[in-house]
Amino acid sequence: MRLLLLACALAAATLAGNAQDKPKQCGTDEHLAEQLNLNAELRFAKNRFETDFKTFMKSYKPEAYKSKSDLGKASAPKYIIPVVVHVFHINGGENISDAQVQSEITFLNKSFRNLNSDTINRRTGWLHTSPTDSVWFDFKSLAADMEIEFRLARKDPKGNCTNGIVRLYTPLSLKGNDDIKKLSVWDSKRYFNMWVCKQINKGNTIGIAGYAQFPFFTQGGTGTSATDGVIIIHDEFGNIGTSQAGQTPNVTTVTHEAGHWLGLFHPFQIKTDSCGIDGDEIFDTPPTYFNPTSAEPLRIHCNNILYNTCSSEKPDRPDLQEAYMDYFIGSCASNLFTHEQKARAHFVLQNFRQQLWSTENLTFTGVDGSSSATCAPVAAFNSPAPVTCAGNKITFYDYSYNSAVTSWEWTFPGGSPSTITGKGPALIQYNDAGTYDVILKVTGPNGTDTKTFKNYVTIQPATPNNPKGYYTADWWYQNNWQESGWVFQYENPKSQFIRVGTSYNHNASMKLLQDPFNQKNSIGSLVSLISPSFNLEGSSNPYFAFNYALAQAILPSSIGGGNTAEELKTYTSTDCGKTWVLRDSKSGSNISTIGTGTSGVLNSSIDFTPSDQSKWKEVLINGAKVPLNSNVKFKIEFKYSGGNNFYLDNVRVGLATGINEFKLASQIKLNVSPNPFNTNTNISYQLDQAENVEIKLFDLLGKEVAVLFEGVQNTGLQSQLIEKNRLNLNAGVYIVQMQVGNSMLSHKIIVE
């Protein structure tokens, strides 16, 4: 088609300054594709949504959706939406100000009420389709007042006074996705949840500015009410503070995502054939074709106001660069909703989000104008590293919110200084091992609040005792091992190890569950297990070891396909965890414990369980990799990438004396016979030299049942009798724990 500019042309757009910005896209399409691929109920809910909307549109009358505002007159909104903004931060600029939040709400209302400042950029003109034919188009007349107003909530779900902004410190601010939403969410039937974070993690090569959840998700049977809303990076939220200059006259990312939340699609929704007239199920938006790629993530065509990718419409019109729901950028772009988009949004509000704007809910959330109270502040603080060793300092950051704060009073039991005033950051030294509370009291013009975190600080000895023999983090016995200083660290507190009966060598291990409905969201999240400190100065042959089991998976094509790429790293630290040195790293296909390449992959629909020891691998850190310092910590760090279940077991720190504990059972020719038994059984083993030997019996709860032997045994064949009646053993499974010198092994026995 030859396009000729005949009249009413706008000047070509320039993108000075903005052209240098890294482009960011909407992540809603890929989020939808991922979830549709995983959830048959959601596919059914989407189809039903479209069928119901088509029925609704049979009675559509354009004049019914032209408000007084469209005619240049003011009108009250038909729908008022209570909003809560959850700000996730890591003590940086992403903890945006209340004023920046309010600037977004202000612009959101202008854009939805057709009051934005760039309405003058809307086009009218002639599209010359052939030497003899021209078509008049008028995009100014398409613009609709959506008659929707957004208001920050004035009451929280418990009826407390709020300014509609919640703040939370979390490292997940760097990896925003559906997981982070669950850390702070208000009832999505009563509030429009907006989440603000530093970065969004969707595994893309193209940056993601935000994404939304469509209204039919809540009908999809996956418990998605906790993720219903929009998530946006901080520099695309509002128009002051950290918000970057837009690639259009206004920053319209939240407007775009709010459109999705109200059921609106991209005009190019069906990327393979979006020139069909129902690409976005809206008929007053011209059909358009666009398939975003890393080479062309956004569309810049303001210098060609007759830019047209589809000729399937009769009469034909150029692409609607003005549409908020498209990917056009430039001075002419992103400045209107259409009347049929308005009808679709109203259909959603009437059928999927009706409680939100009900009179009862406007009162419940305090946005009906009846709540004029000013709120007291909410005390809030954090420390990125609240676990350290005696003699070290810990930094505390205040992020109190809800209203202005004029004074701060900190109390640090066990710390020096023990009290301070002022916002901080507060730098406090702890000289004695133990656990300590932290108290913060904040005061503002409208009230006071005090927050006490019990046992928030953990201080470990600066110089721990020398290890003697063998220390373990293992849920099969000694279930109090976490009390001795072993610490889990989870980037995502919703995804944690659980105790399961599958084990490498006993009856229990740690299992990190896969999440087939959440693969893309979980990619990149870290899980760590950190040991207490050990004094290895002068030690002979210290080691750190563990066993793990993992099956990789194949990612759905909707989120890139290919094998998942988990990573497993082991570190040591000699400064109480301030810095870490990498000692072992496993990644790629070799990380799988069930094979390499395609044989190491297990479909995520299968719940992977390692059936025997051949499905486990071992990591051993010894020799020069273990520093002989007075304060040594070990860390296991697992990076999830969408694979199947991950198991961790038999985590241990010890001193080897020439007998490798992992070969000990075969080297001493250990034999337990008979097993199972109903009266007596005999343990036999061969010693190559005189050794200190300790043999104990435990039940499956980790309770010590008996000490079978403790002392020195000479070279040669040894045996130990286990008598059911003498030991009052009930039928069941027991664990024989055997220590030979500084090496240890365990063996399961069954009493009938």
C-alpha positions in Angstrom: 0.0 0.0 0.0 1.4 3.4 -1.0 0.7 5.9 1.8 0.5 9.6 1.0 0.1 12.4 3.5 -2.7 14.7 2.4 -3.8 16.8 5.3 -3.8 17.4 9.1 -0.4 15.9 9.6 1.5 16.2 12.9 5.1 17.1 12.9 7.5 14.1 13.0 8.4 13.1 16.5 11.8 13.3 18.0 12.9 11.1 20.9 15.8 13.2 22.1 17.1 11.7 25.3 14.6 8.9 25.4 16.3 7.1 22.5 19.2 6.3 24.8 17.0 4.6 27.4 17.0 0.8 27.6 13.6 -0.2 26.2 11.2 -1.9 28.6 8.2 -3.9 27.7 4.9 -4.9 29.2 5.2 -8.5 30.5 1.5 -9.2 30.6 1.3 -11.3 27.4 4.1 -13.7 28.3 2.7 -14.0 31.9 -0.7 -14.9 30.4 0.9 -17.4 27.9 2.9 -19.0 30.7 -0.2 -19.5 32.9 -2.4 -20.6 30.1 0.2 -23.3 29.2 0.1 -24.6 32.8 -3.5 -24.3 33.7 -6.4 -25.8 31.8 -8.9 -24.2 34.1 -7.5 -20.8 33.2 -7.8 -21.5 29.5 -11.5 -22.4 30.0 -12.0 -19.2 32.1 -10.5 -17.0 29.4 -12.7 -18.5 26.7 -15.8 -18.1 28.8 -14.7 -14.4 29.5 -14.5 -13.7 25.7 -17.8 -15.5 25.0 -19.6 -13.5 27.7 -18.1 -10.2 26.4 -19.3 -10.9 22.9 -22.8 -11.5 24.3 -22.5 -8.2 26.2 -21.4 -6.3 23.0 -24.5 -7.4 21.1 -26.3 -4.7 22.9 -23.5 -2.2 22.6 -24.6 1.4 21.7 -21.7 3.8 21.2 -23.7 6.8 22.5 -24.1 5.0 25.8 -20.4 5.2 26.4 -19.9 8.9 25.4 -19.9 10.8 28.7 -20.4 14.5 29.3 -16.6 14.7 29.6 -16.3 13.5 26.0 -18.5 16.4 25.0 -16.2 18.8 26.9 -18.3 18.9 30.2 -17.3 17.6 33.6 -19.0 14.5 35.0 -18.8 12.4 38.1 -17.1 9.0 37.8 -19.3 6.0 37.5 -16.8 3.8 39.2 -14.5 4.6 42.1 -11.7 2.1 42.7 -9.8 1.8 46.1 -6.1 1.4 45.6 -3.3 0.1 47.8 0.4 0.5 46.7 2.9 -1.9 48.2 6.5 -0.6 47.9 9.1 -3.3 48.1 12.6 -2.0 48.6 16.2 -2.7 49.6 16.8 0.6 51.3 17.5 2.4 48.1 15.7 4.8 45.7 13.2 2.2 44.8 11.6 3.1 48.2 9.8 5.9 46.4 8.2 8.8 48.3 4.5 9.2 49.1 4.6 12.2 46.7 5.8 10.0 43.8 3.0 7.5 44.6 0.4 10.3 44.6 1.7 11.6 41.3 0.9 8.3 39.7 -2.6 8.3 41.1 -3.1 11.8 39.8 -2.0 11.0 36.3 -3.8 7.7 36.3 -7.0 9.6 36.9 -6.2 12.1 34.2 -5.5 9.4 31.6 -8.7 7.5 32.5 -10.8 10.6 32.5 -9.5 11.8 29.2 -7.9 14.9 30.8 -4.2 14.2 29.9 -2.2 17.1 28.6 -1.3 15.5 25.3 -4.8 15.1 23.8 -3.8 17.7 21.2 -1.5 15.1 19.6 -4.4 12.9 18.4 -4.6 12.7 14.6 -7.1 13.3 11.9 -6.3 13.0 8.2 -6.7 11.4 4.9 -5.3 7.9 4.1 -4.6 7.7 0.4 -5.0 4.0 -0.4 -4.7 4.2 -4.1 -4.3 6.8 -6.8 -8.0 7.4 -6.9 -9.2 6.4 -3.3 -8.7 8.2 0.0 -10.2 7.5 3.4 -10.8 10.0 6.1 -9.8 9.0 9.7 -10.6 10.8 12.9 -8.8 9.4 15.9 -9.8 12.4 18.1 -13.4 11.3 18.1 -12.3 7.8 19.4 -11.1 9.1 22.7 -13.3 8.1 25.7 -13.7 9.3 29.2 -13.5 5.9 31.0 -15.5 7.4 33.9 -13.3 5.5 36.3 -11.5 7.1 39.3 -8.7 5.6 41.4 -8.3 6.6 45.1 -5.7 5.6 47.6 -7.4 3.6 50.4 -8.0 5.4 53.7 -8.8 2.2 55.7 -6.8 -1.0 55.7 -8.6 -4.5 55.8 -8.7 -4.3 59.6 -10.3 -0.8 59.6 -7.1 1.0 60.6 -6.2 4.4 59.3 -3.9 4.2 56.2 -2.6 6.5 53.5 -2.9 3.6 51.1 0.8 2.9 50.9 2.6 -0.1 52.5 6.3 -0.5 52.6 8.4 -3.7 53.0 12.1 -4.4 52.9 12.9 -7.5 50.9 15.8 -8.6 48.6 13.1 -9.9 46.2 12.6 -6.2 45.2 15.4 -7.1 42.7 13.4 -10.0 41.3 9.8 -8.8 41.3 7.2 -11.4 40.2 4.1 -13.1 41.5 6.1 -14.5 44.5 6.9 -11.0 45.9 3.2 -10.0 45.7 2.3 -12.6 48.3 4.5 -10.9 50.9 2.1 -8.0 51.1 -1.4 -8.1 49.6 -4.8 -6.8 50.6 -8.1 -8.5 49.7 -8.2 -8.1 45.9 -12.0 -8.1 45.9 -11.9 -4.9 47.9 -8.6 -3.2 46.8 -6.8 -2.7 43.5 -3.3 -3.9 44.5 -0.3 -2.2 42.9 3.2 -3.5 43.7 6.3 -1.4 43.1 9.8 -3.0 43.1 13.3 -2.3 41.8 13.4 -4.8 39.0 11.0 -7.4 37.5 12.3 -10.9 37.0 10.7 -12.7 34.1 13.9 -14.2 32.5 13.7 -11.9 29.6 16.5 -10.4 27.4 14.2 -7.4 27.1 13.5 -5.4 30.3 10.1 -5.6 31.8 8.4 -2.4 33.0 5.4 -4.1 34.5 2.7 -6.6 34.1 -0.9 -7.2 35.1 -3.3 -10.0 35.9 -6.4 -10.2 33.8 -9.8 -10.3 35.5 -10.6 -13.9 34.4 -7.5 -15.2 36.3 -9.6 -15.3 39.5 -12.0 -17.7 37.7 -9.1 -20.0 36.8 -8.9 -22.1 39.9 -5.2 -21.4 40.8 -5.7 -19.2 43.9 -4.7 -16.1 42.0 -6.6 -13.6 44.2 -3.3 -13.1 46.1 -1.6 -12.0 42.8 -4.4 -9.9 41.3 -3.3 -6.4 40.4 -0.3 -4.8 38.6 3.4 -4.9 39.4 5.6 -2.0 38.2 9.3 -1.1 38.4 9.8 2.1 40.5 11.1 4.2 37.7 8.0 3.7 35.6 5.7 4.7 38.5 4.6 8.3 38.8 6.2 11.3 37.2 8.5 12.7 39.9 11.3 11.3 42.0 12.9 8.2 40.5 10.5 8.1 37.6 12.4 8.4 34.3 11.3 10.7 31.5 8.8 8.8 29.5 9.2 7.6 25.9 5.9 9.4 25.4 4.9 12.8 26.7 3.7 11.2 29.9 4.8 8.0 31.7 1.9 5.7 30.9 3.1 2.3 32.1 0.6 2.1 35.0 -2.2 3.3 32.7 -1.4 0.6 30.3 -1.2 -2.2 32.9 -4.4 -0.9 34.6 -6.0 -1.3 31.2 -5.0 -5.0 31.3 -6.3 -5.4 34.8 -9.6 -4.1 33.4 -9.6 -6.8 30.6 -8.0 -4.8 27.7 -5.6 -6.6 25.4 -2.9 -5.3 23.2 -4.3 -4.4 19.7 -1.7 -6.9 18.3 -2.7 -9.6 20.9 -2.7 -12.5 18.4 0.9 -12.0 17.2 0.7 -14.6 14.4 -2.3 -13.0 12.7 -3.2 -9.8 14.6 -4.5 -8.2 11.4 -7.7 -10.1 12.0 -10.4 -7.7 13.1 -10.7 -9.4 16.5 -7.0 -9.2 17.6 -8.0 -7.3 20.8 -11.7 -8.1 20.6 -12.3 -4.4 20.1 -13.7 -3.1 16.8 -13.0 0.6 17.1 -9.3 0.1 17.3 -7.8 -0.5 13.8 -6.2 -3.9 13.4 -2.4 -3.8 13.7 0.5 -6.3 13.4 3.4 -6.3 15.8 5.6 -9.1 17.2 7.9 -7.5 19.8 11.5 -8.7 19.6 14.8 -7.7 21.1 15.6 -5.9 17.9 12.3 -4.0 17.9 10.9 -4.1 21.4 8.8 -0.9 20.9 7.4 0.9 17.8 8.7 4.4 16.9 6.7 5.8 13.9 5.5 9.3 14.9 7.5 10.5 11.9 5.0 8.6 9.7 1.5 9.5 10.9 0.0 7.2 8.3 2.0 4.2 9.4 -0.2 1.1 8.7 0.6 -2.6 9.2 -2.8 -4.0 8.2 -5.1 -3.5 5.3 -7.8 -6.0 6.4 -10.2 -3.2 7.7 -12.8 -1.7 5.5 -12.6 1.3 5.3 -8.9 1.1 6.1 -7.2 3.3 8.7 -3.6 3.8 9.9 -2.4 2.1 13.1 -3.7 3.8 16.2 -0.5 5.0 17.6 -2.5 7.0 20.2 -3.7 3.8 22.0 -2.6 3.4 25.6 -2.7 -0.4 25.0 -0.2 -0.5 22.1 3.6 -0.3 22.1 4.0 2.9 20.1 6.3 5.5 21.6 7.0 9.1 20.7 5.2 12.5 20.9 2.1 11.2 19.1 1.7 8.0 21.1 -0.1 6.5 24.0 -2.8 9.1 24.9 -6.3 7.6 24.6 -8.7 4.8 25.4 -11.5 4.2 22.9 -15.2 3.9 23.5 -15.3 0.1 23.0 -12.3 -0.3 25.3 -14.4 1.7 27.8 -17.3 -0.7 27.2 -15.0 -3.7 27.9 -13.7 -2.2 31.1 -17.2 -1.5 32.3 -18.2 -5.1 31.4 -15.3 -6.2 33.7 -16.3 -3.9 36.5 -19.9 -5.1 36.4 -19.1 -8.8 36.1 -15.7 -9.5 37.7 -14.9 -6.6 40.0 -18.3 -5.5 41.2 -17.5 -5.5 44.9 -14.6 -3.1 44.4 -16.8 -0.1 43.5 -19.9 -1.0 45.6 -21.1 1.6 48.0 -20.4 -0.8 50.9 -16.8 -1.2 49.8 -16.2 2.4 49.3 -17.1 2.9 52.9 -15.1 -0.1 54.0 -12.0 1.2 52.4 -12.6 4.8 53.4 -12.6 6.3 49.9 -16.2 7.5 50.0 -15.1 10.8 51.3 -16.3 10.1 54.9 -12.9 9.4 56.3 -10.9 12.6 57.0 -8.7 11.2 59.8 -4.9 11.7 59.5 -3.0 8.5 60.4 -0.3 7.8 62.9 3.0 6.5 61.5 3.8 2.8 61.4 7.2 1.9 62.8 9.3 -0.2 60.4 13.0 -1.0 60.1 15.4 -3.7 58.9 19.0 -4.9 58.8 20.2 -6.6 55.7 22.6 -8.7 57.9 21.2 -9.3 61.4 23.5 -12.3 62.1 27.2 -11.8 62.8 29.9 -12.6 65.3 30.8 -10.9 68.6 32.7 -7.7 68.1 31.1 -6.8 64.8 28.7 -4.0 63.9 25.2 -4.2 62.4 23.5 -1.5 60.4 19.8 -0.8 60.9 17.6 1.2 58.5 14.3 2.9 59.3 11.5 2.9 56.7 8.6 3.9 58.8 5.5 4.9 56.8 1.8 5.8 56.8 2.4 9.5 57.8 5.2 11.9 58.6 7.7 11.0 61.4 9.3 13.7 63.5 11.3 11.7 66.0 12.8 8.2 66.3 13.9 6.4 69.5 15.9 3.2 69.0 16.7 0.6 71.7 19.3 -2.1 71.2 19.6 -4.5 74.2 23.1 -6.0 74.2 24.3 -3.4 71.7 26.6 -0.4 72.0 25.3 2.2 72.1 22.1 0.7 73.6 19.9 3.7 72.7 20.0 6.3 69.9 17.7 8.9 68.5 17.2 10.0 64.9 16.3 8.3 61.7 19.7 6.6 61.2 21.0 4.4 59.6 22.1 3.2 63.1 25.4 1.3 63.4 25.5 -0.8 66.5 28.3 -3.0 67.9 27.5 -6.3 69.7 30.3 -7.7 71.9 28.7 -10.8 73.4 27.2 -13.9 71.8 23.4 -14.3 72.1 20.1 -13.2 70.6 18.8 -9.7 71.1 15.6 -7.7 70.5 15.4 -4.4 68.7 12.8 -1.7 69.5 11.9 1.3 67.4 9.5 4.0 68.6 8.4 6.6 66.0 6.4 9.8 66.7 4.7 12.1 64.3 2.1 14.9 64.4 -0.7 12.4 64.4 0.5 9.8 66.9 3.1 7.3 68.0 4.0 3.6 67.1 6.4 1.2 68.6 7.8 -1.9 66.9 9.6 -4.7 68.8 11.3 -7.5 66.9 12.0 -10.4 69.3 15.4 -12.1 68.9 16.0 -10.1 65.7 19.8 -10.1 66.2 21.9 -13.2 66.5 25.5 -12.8 67.7 27.8 -15.9 67.4 31.1 -16.4 69.3 34.0 -14.6 67.7 36.2 -17.6 68.3 34.2 -20.8 68.5 35.3 -24.1 69.9 37.4 -26.5 67.9 35.2 -29.2 66.2 35.6 -32.6 67.8 34.7 -35.2 65.3 31.5 -34.6 63.4 28.8 -32.0 63.2 25.7 -32.3 61.1 22.6 -30.5 59.8 20.3 -33.4 59.2 16.6 -33.7 60.0 16.8 -37.5 60.6 18.2 -37.0 64.1 19.4 -34.3 66.4 16.4 -32.2 65.3 17.7 -29.2 67.3 20.6 -28.6 64.9 19.2 -25.2 63.9 19.5 -24.1 67.5 23.3 -24.6 67.3 23.7 -21.9 64.6 22.8 -23.4 61.3 20.7 -20.8 59.4 18.5 -20.9 56.3 18.4 -17.8 54.1 15.5 -17.6 51.6 15.1 -14.8 49.0 11.5 -15.9 48.7 10.2 -16.7 52.2 7.2 -18.5 50.6 9.5 -21.2 49.1 11.3 -23.1 51.9 12.8 -26.5 52.6 10.4 -29.0 54.1 11.2 -32.3 56.0 10.4 -35.4 53.9 10.9 -39.1 54.4 13.2 -39.6 51.4 16.8 -39.6 52.3 20.3 -40.4 51.0 21.2 -42.6 54.0 18.6 -42.3 56.7 14.9 -41.6 56.8 14.6 -37.8 56.3 16.0 -35.0 54.2 15.4 -31.4 53.2 13.2 -30.9 50.1 12.7 -27.7 48.1 9.5 -28.1 46.1 9.2 -27.2 42.5 6.3 -25.0 41.5 4.9 -25.9 38.1 2.4 -23.1 38.2 5.1 -20.6 39.0 8.2 -21.6 37.1 9.0 -18.3 35.5 8.4 -16.4 38.7 10.8 -18.6 40.6 13.6 -18.4 38.2 16.7 -16.9 39.8 15.6 -17.2 43.4 18.3 -18.2 45.9 18.1 -20.6 48.8 21.1 -20.9 51.2 22.1 -23.0 54.2 24.8 -21.4 56.3 26.8 -23.2 59.0 27.7 -21.9 62.4 31.4 -20.8 62.9 34.1 -23.4 63.4 37.6 -22.9 64.8 39.7 -24.8 62.4 43.0 -23.3 63.4 45.6 -26.1 63.6 43.0 -28.7 62.7 44.0 -31.9 60.8 42.1 -32.6 57.6 38.9 -30.7 58.1 36.1 -31.1 55.6 32.6 -30.0 54.7 30.3 -32.3 52.7 26.7 -32.9 51.7 24.6 -34.9 49.4 22.0 -33.6 47.0 19.5 -34.8 44.5 18.0 -32.8 41.6 16.3 -33.4 38.3 16.2 -30.6 35.8 13.1 -29.8 33.8 12.2 -28.5 30.4 10.7 -25.0 30.4 7.5 -24.4 28.5 7.9 -22.8 25.1 5.8 -19.9 26.4 8.7 -18.9 28.7 11.6 -19.7 26.4 11.8 -23.5 26.4 15.0 -25.5 26.8 16.5 -27.2 29.9 16.4 -25.3 33.2 19.7 -24.0 34.4 20.1 -24.5 38.1 23.3 -23.6 40.0 24.7 -25.1 43.2 27.6 -23.3 44.8 29.6 -23.9 48.0 31.4 -21.1 49.8 33.6 -20.5 52.9 34.0 -17.4 55.0 36.6 -16.4 57.5 35.0 -13.1 58.6 31.8 -14.4 60.0 29.9 -14.2 56.7 30.8 -10.6 55.6 32.5 -12.0 52.5 32.4 -15.4 50.9 34.9 -17.3 48.8 33.6 -19.7 46.2 34.9 -23.3 46.7 32.8 -25.4 44.4 30.3 -24.7 41.6 27.9 -27.0 39.7 25.8 -25.9 36.8 24.7 -27.0 33.3 23.6 -30.5 32.6 26.1 -32.0 35.0 24.2 -30.6 38.0 21.4 -33.2 37.5 21.7 -36.3 39.6 19.7 -38.6 37.3 21.8 -38.2 34.2 23.3 -35.7 31.8 21.8 -34.0 28.8 18.3 -35.1 28.1 18.6 -38.0 30.5 19.0 -35.5 33.3 15.6 -33.9 32.7 12.3 -34.8 34.2 9.0 -33.2 33.2 7.8 -30.8 35.8 4.5 -32.7 35.9 6.3 -35.6 37.6 7.1 -35.2 41.3 10.8 -36.2 41.3 11.8 -38.5 44.2 15.4 -40.0 44.3 14.6 -43.7 44.6 18.1 -44.9 45.7 21.6 -43.6 46.4 22.5 -43.7 42.7 20.1 -40.7 42.3 22.2 -38.6 44.7 25.5 -36.8 44.2 28.0 -35.6 46.8 29.9 -32.4 47.2 33.1 -32.5 49.3 35.2 -29.5 50.3 38.5 -30.5 51.8 42.2 -30.0 51.6 43.4 -26.5 50.6 39.8 -25.4 50.0 39.1 -25.4 53.7 40.8 -22.4 55.4 42.6 -23.2 58.7 41.3 -20.1 60.5 39.8 -19.5 63.9 36.4 -18.6 62.5 35.2 -20.5 59.4 31.7 -20.7 58.0 30.3 -22.8 55.2 27.5 -21.9 52.8 25.5 -24.0 50.4 23.7 -21.8 47.8 21.1 -23.1 45.4 19.8 -21.1 42.5 16.4 -22.3 41.3 15.7 -22.0 37.6 12.3 -23.8 37.1 13.6 -27.3 37.5 12.1 -30.2 39.4 12.4 -30.9 43.2 15.8 -30.3 44.9 16.8 -32.4 47.9 19.6 -31.7 50.4 20.8 -34.3 53.0 23.7 -35.5 55.1 25.2 -32.0 55.6 28.3 -32.4 57.8 31.5 -30.8 59.0 34.2 -33.0 60.5 37.8 -33.9 60.8 39.1 -36.8 58.7 41.9 -39.1 60.0 42.8 -41.1 57.0 39.5 -43.0 56.8 37.2 -41.2 54.4 33.8 -41.3 56.1 32.1 -41.8 52.8 34.0 -45.1 52.3 34.0 -46.1 55.9 31.2 -48.7 55.7 32.9 -50.7 53.0 36.4 -50.3 54.4 35.5 -51.7 57.8 33.3 -54.3 56.1 30.2 -53.3 58.2 27.5 -56.0 58.3 24.3 -56.1 60.2 22.6 -59.5 60.2 19.8 -60.4 60.4 18.0 -57.2 59.3 15.0 -57.0 59.8 15.0 -59.0 63.0 12.5 -59.9 65.7 14.8 -61.0 68.6 18.5 -60.1 68.2 20.8 -58.8 65.5 24.6 -58.5 65.3 26.8 -55.7 64.1 30.2 -56.8 62.8 33.0 -54.7 61.4 36.8 -54.9 60.9 39.3 -52.4 62.3 42.7 -51.9 60.6 44.1 -50.2 63.7 43.1 -49.5 67.3 40.4 -46.8 67.3 38.1 -44.9 69.6 34.6 -46.4 68.8 31.2 -45.1 69.8 28.0 -46.9 68.8 24.6 -45.4 69.5 21.0 -46.3 68.7 18.4 -43.6 67.8 14.7 -43.8 66.9 13.3 -42.0 63.9 12.5 -38.8 65.9 16.2 -38.4 66.7 15.8 -39.6 70.3 18.8 -41.5 71.7 17.6 -45.0 72.7 20.8 -46.6 73.9 24.6 -46.3 73.9 25.7 -49.7 72.6 29.5 -49.2 73.0 31.9 -46.5 73.9 35.6 -47.0 74.2 38.8 -48.1 72.5 38.8 -51.3 70.3 41.9 -53.1 68.9 42.7 -54.1 65.4 40.7 -57.0 64.1 37.1 -58.2 63.8 34.6 -56.6 66.2 31.0 -57.3 66.9 28.1 -55.8 68.9 24.8 -57.5 69.8 21.5 -55.6 69.8 18.9 -57.4 71.9 15.3 -56.4 71.3 13.9 -57.4 74.7 16.9 -56.1 76.8 16.6 -52.7 75.1 12.8 -52.7 75.2 12.6 -52.0 71.5 9.2 -51.7 69.9 8.6 -52.8 66.3 9.8 -50.1 63.9 12.8 -48.5 62.3 15.9 -47.4 64.2 19.2 -45.8 63.2 22.6 -47.2 64.3 25.1 -44.3 64.5 28.7 -45.4 64.5 31.8 -43.2 65.0 35.2 -44.7 64.3 37.9 -42.2 65.2 36.7 -39.0 63.7 34.6 -40.6 61.0 31.0 -41.5 61.3 28.4 -43.5 59.5 24.8 -44.5 60.1 22.8 -47.7 59.3 19.1 -48.4 59.3 17.8 -51.4 61.1 14.2 -52.7 61.3 12.7 -54.4 64.4 9.7 -56.7 63.7 
